[in-house]
Amino acid sequence: MAKEKYSYYEFEIYLDVGLLKDKAVHGYIYKIFGTGCPPYDDGVIESDEWYDTEQEARFAAIGHIDLLENGEG
């Protein structure tokens, strides 16, 4: 997927595939790209959970960026 921008951060949504009880499952995750600072020293923040749709992952990424900008993320 292409990088998107929200406020001062760029992020991407990815389709991820894994195995659950020997069955392939998929879900969407996000990665937020920023400057490297603790606790994210490499500057990349990846979602901790999968989302059923690309839009859900996008809203979660935007919410996470809002938290980062308010010093809560």
N, C-alpha and C positions, 0 to 999 in steps of 0.2 A: 504494500500500500504506500501511497505517497505521504510525505510529511505534511502535517497540518499545523497551523499556528493558532494558539489561544493566548492572549495577553503577551507576555514576554517569553513564553515557552513554546517549543516545537514538540509534537508528539506524533506517534504512528500507531495504527491499529493493525494487529496481526491475527490471522487465523492460525490457531495452534492445534495440533493433533497429538493425542496420547492414547494409552491403553488403560482400560478399566475392566478388570475381570476378563482379560483376553479379548476384549472387544474394543475396536477403534472408536474413540469419542473425539469430538472437536468443540472448540469454543474460541472466543475472541479475547485477546489480551491487549494491553496498551504498554507503550514505552514512552516515557517523558524524557526529553533531552534538555539538560541544563548545565550549569557550571558545576564542577566537582567540588563538593563540600560535604563534611560529615552530615548525616551518616551515609551519603551516597557519593563516595570519593571519586567514582569514574564519571559522575554527572548523568548516569542513566538510571531512571527509576522504572521498574517493571511492575505491573499489577500483580497483586498477590492472589488473585482469583480469576477464573474464567467467566466470561459472559456469554449468554445465549445468542445475542445479536451484536452486530457491529455498532449499532446505534447505542446500545447499553454500554459498551466499552468506551465509546466516545464520551458519553455523559459522565462516566466514572472518571475518565482522564481529566475532563474539565473540572470536575469536583475536586480531584486531587490537586490540580494546579491552583485552584482557589485556596485550598488549605495551605499549600506551600507559600503562597503569597501573603497569607495571614499569619505565618510563622507556626502553623499547627501541623504541617505535613512532614 
